[in-house]
Amino acid sequence: MKKISIRIILACNLLILIGLSIIASGQIRTSQQPPDVERIIREFTAKESEFKEARNSYAYRQEFRVQTINPNNRPTGEYYRVADVTFDDSGKHTERIVRFPPPTLLNLQISPTDLKDVAEIQTFSLTTKELPKYLITYIGKEKIDELDTYVFEVKPKSIPKYKRGGERVFLGRIWVDDQDLQIVKVSGKGLPEGEERFPKFETYRENIDGKYWFPTYTFADDILDFPGNPIHMRMEVRYTNYKKFSSDVKILSGDED
């Protein structure tokens, strides 16, 4: 998110790694070490690679809402956008806007980086390809609803220099189902920050097709620390109507149109 008419340079990305508190520990159990953390990481990143490829073959609806919040915890403005992520004639993902009323956010703009974070960081998937970019630390086990999960802290080995449209990385924690070995919850934020600020968020996944866990809900309620004028914002992203893409192909004889 970008504050209108104000340019901000982040003093030091290292302070984020030292001082950022992403989530509360909750009921994480640290006494029981899994038998082989390296094997678990290797297996779940391979599963995440399969998941990411599989999700590219699904259509779905994305409902994205951001609100600015006043001191009485009431909305003062809103950005609301509904889009169907479908496929074009060549089978590639494309987006069709269903609803997009004029934004009324107070002193805040939604930037292309925000939309990129919605698509990539807030639906974070730690694949085999992405693994070398991060330091992964096992925290313990935690029960989420009926799921027993492994909890890992994820830190980027390096934070790219901020520039508009530049590379983005994730900082936070992930919860991995100990049976399916797929991520079922993500909590953290996207980096780097510069003239833009980005909220801490939580994303939850659900088992959609009996095999893969797809993101269905992202939530953030955070104060963006613009110098001299912090902005309280709230965000929700919902993913619904997952449908696997399929096409019917009919082979015609030479004398048929």
N, C-alpha and C positions, 0 to 999 in steps of 0.2 A: 504494500500500500504506500502511496506517495502523498505527502501533505502538500496541498496546493500552494504554489508560489514560494516554497521554502526548500533550499538545497542543503543537505546535511552530509557530512563526511564522517564515516565511522572512525573513531580514534584508533582502535586496536581490536582486531578480531580475536586475539588471544584472550581478552577479557571475557568474551562470550563463553569460551571453553572452560574458563576458571569459575566464573560467577553464575552462569546460567543454571537455574534449577528447573528442570523440565517437568517433573512429576513428583508426586509424593510416593513414598515407598509402598504404601498400602500393606497388603498381607503377604509380601514376598518372603518366601522361606529360603534361607541360605544354608541351612544345615545339611541338606541332602544334595550333594554334588552328583550330577548325572554321570554315567559311567565313562563317557568319552565325548567331551565338549567339541573337540576338533571334528569328530565324525558327525556330530549333530549339525554343526555349522556347514560342513561339506554337503550333507544330505539336504538340509532345508534350503540352501542357496540353489542347489540343483532343482529342487521342487519349485522354487520361486521363478527360476528360468522357464520352466514349463508353464507355470501360471501366467507369466507375462505374455508369452507367446499365445496362449489360449485366449486371454482376454482380448487380444487383437482380433479375434474372430467372432466377437459378440457385439451386438448393437445394444444400446441402453439409453435411458433418459437421465440427464444431469440437471438438477435444480440447484442454483447457486445464489445465495442470499448473503449480503453484508449490510450491517446496520451500524450507524454511529449512535452512541448511547450517552445520555446526559447524566449529571450527578444523581438524579432521582431514578436512575436505571430504566429510563424510558427511551425508545428510539427517537432520534431527531432527523434521520434521513436513511435512505435505503438504496442499495443496488440489487436488482433482482433480474435473474437471467435464467431462462429455461431453454435447453437445447437437446435435440435428439442426435446422438452420435450413431450414425448409420454407415452405409457403404455406398460408394459411387459405382459406376458401371465397370470399373476395372477391379473392384473388390477392395479398394482402399478406404480406410476410415475417413468419413467426412462429417461435418457438423451442420445441422439445420436448426436455425433459431426458431423456437416455438413462441416464446414470449420475451420481450425485452423493453419494458417501459423506461422512460427517461429517468436516469439516476437522480436521487435527491440527497446524496450523502453530504454531510456537513464537514467542509474543510478536508476532504479525503477523496482521492482518485483511485480507481482500480486500474492497475497498469498491466501491460502484457506479461510482465514477470509474475504478477499475481495469478493470472490465468495459467501460466506455465507451471507454477507451483501446485495449483489445483490438479492439473493433469499428471504431474510427475512426482513432486515431493510429498504432497499430502496423500497420495496413493502409493507411498514408497514401497518398492519391492527390492529386496537385497538379493540380486541374482549372482550367479557365478562370475559374470562379467564385471559387475560392480564391486564385488568383494575386495579386490586389491586397493580400492580407494579408501577403505575404512578400517578402523581399529575396533574389533568386536570383543566385548568383555561379558562373560557370563555373570549374571547377578543372582539368580536363584529361580525358584518355581513359584507360580502364583495361579490360583484358581480364578477363572473368569466365567461366571455363570456355571455351566456344567463342564467346562473345559479345563484340563490341566495344561499349563503352559510353561515353557522355558522363557525367562526374561533376559534380554541382552541389551547392554548399552552399546550404542553405535556412535562413533566419533569419526569425522573425516580426518585423514592423515594430513591433509593440507586444505586450507580454505582459499579458493580462488580470489583474485583481486576483483573488487566490485566493478561491474560495468553493465550498462543496460543490455539486456539480451544475452548476458554472459552465462557461464557454467554455474549450475546450482548444485549444492550438496545438502545432505540431511544430517542433523544433529539431534539425538534423542534416544528413545528406547523402542524396542519391538518385542511383541509377545508371540511366541511360536507354539502352536498346538503340538503336544508331545506325541500324538498319534499320526496325524496327517503331515506333520513337519512342514506347515505353511504358516505364514504370518497371519494372525487374526486381529491384532491391534497394533497401532503405531501411535507414538506420542512424541512430539518434538517440534522442530521448526526448520525452515529453509535458510541457508546462508549462501553467499555473504549479504550483509546489509551495507548500504551506503546512504544515498539520498532517500532510499526507501526503507521502510520498516515492515517486518513480517511477524505475524502472531504465532504464539505457541498453539498447537492444535492436537486433537486426538481423532484418529480415524479407526473405524471398526469395520470388520469384514464379516460376511455371512457365507455359508456354504450354499451356493446357488444351484449347482448341477449335480451334487453328490460327489464331486471330485475336487473342485477348486473353490477356494475362499476368495470371493470378490468384494471390493470395498462397496459399502452401502451407505455410510454416514460419516461425515466429518464435522467436527464442532470446534469452535474457538471462541473464547471470551477473554479478551486481553486488552491491555493498555499499551499502545504504540508510543514509544518514548521519544517523540519529536522534541528537541530542545525548546524549552520555554512554553510548549503547548502540547502536552501529551493528549492523545486521542483514545478514548475508550471505544472499542469496536466489538461487534459480535458477528460470527460467521457460521453458516450452516451450508453443507453441501450434501445433497441426497442423490443416490444412484438407484434407479428403479428400472423395471421392465427389461431385465437382461434377456436377450434372445440370441441364440447362436445363429450366425449368418450361414445361409445355404442358398445355392442358386440351382435352378433347373436348367439342364442343358439338353437340347434336342438335336440330334444329328439328322440332317435332311439329305435326301438323295439329290443327285445332280440336276434333275428336272423339276425340283420343288423350289418355290420362292423362299 
